[in-house]
Amino acid sequence: MSRLTHVTQGPYAPPAAERELTAVSADGARLHVEVHGSEHAPAVVLAHGWTCSTAFWAAQIRDLAVDHRVIAYDQRGHGRSPASPACTTDALADDLEAVLAATLAPGEKAVLVGHSMGGMTLMAASARPRFREHAAAALLCSTGSSKLVAEALVVPMGAGRARTWLTGKVLGSRAPLGPVTPVARRILKYATMGPGSSPVMVEACARVVHACPRAVRHAWSRVLELIDLDHGVRELKVPTAVVAGTADRLTPVVHARALVAALPNCVGSTELTGVGHMTPVEAPELVGSRIRELVATYLVSAEDAELAVVTEAAEVVESAEVVDSAEMREGA
């Protein structure tokens, strides 16, 4: 599990959850889950990325929990979820299914949101029965489905084998990140954030990322290096929107454009000029508004339509019963 060293004040300080629970995955892995907001509100499920935790979503949780039920969980080995030997895309999918089963009623729909590795989690689970049972729509933030190391721009070299090899070494390093120092902040900002990111944003991200144990960071870096979820994109058939930053060095916009082209039901693409990889932190209002749009369009509207059908059917039955009653009186 991570050392919890997130910021404790300001817009990126994680709010207290209404309740916390543990979801148990298919292989017995235990996942820390938080639920924010009213149990009767429309549901949103947040899946964070590599080296992060539920604290990464603080701005979205604070905004959405006012009128949504926000479910956030720590990926295995991150935050308050213990590490597990199983670091695979299947494990990511298993874990998401476990969280959905633990927090949503049978058949209940939610908008699912994934950032970076969290987006890959949605792709990995897209064909799973429980995903299809519960997903009303999806939002993919700063993510890709394959060729992550080859396309990354963290190492300032021309594309090719040398850059791919060196990028893999950098991202997969076992070196400890150590305390959050001015130098550490500059390195993290260069690698993961846009040039206009404020010191408050950089501090919030640095504290979350530096809290991730190096063994966990290394283990998942190996998975990301070899990941190929192109098939999962094709199976992601729910309405799906994409958000990316044009200054993203970890998953450059080429990935977002490939997703938009491959998704069966893409309902919007947003490229944020000058924003880096940490879109939910760098552009919290924009990400929050995209989530709200998906909820309003594909969750609340769908529920209203279903209620209207049920109401209409009930009115037809009631009308028929009145007619039958009148005919019976006439016959008598």
Protein Blocks (a to p, Z undefined) as FASTA:
>chain_A
ZZdfbdfedjklccddfbdcddddfkopacddddedjfkbccddddddehiafklmmmmm
mmmmmmpccdddddehiajbccdfbdcfklmmmmmmmmmmmmpcehiacddddehjlmmm
mmmmmmpmklmmmmmbdcdehiafehklmmpckbgcdedjklmmmmmmmmmpcbdebjad
fklmmmmmmmmmcfklcfklmmmmmmmmmmpcfklmmmmmmmmmmgccklmmmmmmbccd
ddddfklfklgcklmmmmmmmpmbbcbdcddehiafklmlmmmmlmmmmmmmmmmmmmmm
mmmmmmmmmmmmmmmmmmmmmmmmmmmmmmZZ
